[in-house]
Amino acid sequence: MIKINKESWHYKLVKFGQTNEHEISNNLCTYFWQSVKGVLLGMFGIVIVTLIGSTFLYMLAAPFMSLLLPESIFAFILCIFYGVIIMKVAIESISEDHWLAIDVFAKFKSKEKERKPSIIKEYLKAKKQKICPTLTFE
């Protein structure tokens, strides 16, 4: 039996990937794949937001760029570049107060390192033994 803290980053990813908290599995193998689903959904969301922001910038800049350059493809690439920069600045400005950043920065700043079992290591051990332990959430 493995104890999972409800404030851990992987629990929050699993919760992000599920529609409600009752769908979170108490089986390690299923929980691992639910966390992978949360990571993929987060990455997909970042890509979609970046594309929407880049398209919006392209729509704003394309008429002006066509006056300077006949190639609107260059304007689109430039807007994607600016969209990525804007996303990076937005993430960095939010990162001080963001729940994930607070957890990460707190672990790096703390002098004492307490080792808890890694979800990935526990999953690999369970996969090798072909037995998935149950999880308890605290």
N, C-alpha and C positions, 0 to 999 in steps of 0.2 A: 504494500500500500504506500503510495507516494502522496505527500501533502503538497498542495498547490496553493500559493498565496493569491488571493483575489486582486492584490495590488501589483502582481508581477506583469511584466511586459507581454509575455506570451498569453496570459489569461485575457488581457485587454485586446490583443489581436484576435483571439478566438471569439471574444464577445463582439468585436467589430464585424467579423465574418458571418455571424449567426443572426437570425432575425429576432430571437429572444433568448433569454438566459437559460431557459429550460432545455434548449437543444444542445447545450454544452455537454459533451460526453464525459463520463467518469471512467472511461477506458483509455489507457495511455496511447494506444495505437491510433484510435479514432481522434483523440485530442491532438495528437501530433499533426495529423493531416488537416484538422480544423485550423490549427495555427498556420500551416502552409497556405491554406485558403485565405486566411486573413492577410498574410503578406502579399499574396498575388492580387487580392482586391485593392489593397493599399497602393501597390505599384500601378495597377490599372487606373485607379482614381487620379494619381499624380500625372500620368500620361494624358488622360482626358482633360484635366484642368489645364495642363500646359498647352495642349492642342487648341483648346477653346480660347485661351488667352492669346496664343500666337495668331489664331485666325482673326480675333478681334483687332489685334494690332495691325495685322495685314490689311483688314478692311479700312482701318483709319489711315494707314500709311501708303497704301497702293496708289491712290490718286496723285499724291505728292511725289512719290517715287517715279511714277510714269512720266512726270514732267522732266525729271532729271535723267532717268535711264529707261530705255525702251524695254528692257527685260524685267518683267514683273516677277519672274522666278527669283531673281536676286532679292527683291523686296520681301518675298515670302520667306526665304531663308534667313534674311536679316531679322525679320519679325519673330521667327522661331527662336533665333539666338537671343533676342531681347526678352522674349517670353520666358526662356530658361533663366536668364539673369534675374528677371523680376520674381520668378518663383523662388530662386535661391535667396534673394533678399527678404522675401516675405517669410520664408521658413526660418531664416536666421533671426528675424525680428520677433517671431513668435516663439522661437525655441527656448528662450529663457523661462517662459511661463508654461510651456507645453508639458503635459504629464510625462511623456516619454523622455524628453530632454532632462527633466528634473530627476528622474530615476537614474539616467545614464550619468549625469554630472555628479550626482550624489555618490555613486559608486566609485567614480574616479577620484573624488576629493577625499573620501574616507580613507584613513590610514589602515584600519583593520580590514582584513579581507576574510570574510566568512564564506566558506565553500559550501554551497548547496548543490545537490545533484542536478546536473544539466539535463534538460528535457531531451535534447538530442542524444546524449550518451545513454540515458535511460531507455530511450526508444530503440537505439541500436542493440543494447543488451537484451531487451525484450524480444526484438525481432530474431536475434540469434537463438534465444532460448525457446522461441515460439510460444511464449506466454506473455500476455499483456497484463500488467498489474492494474489494479483499480486506483482511482484517484479520489482524494478527499480535498475539498476546498475550504480554506479557512479565511 
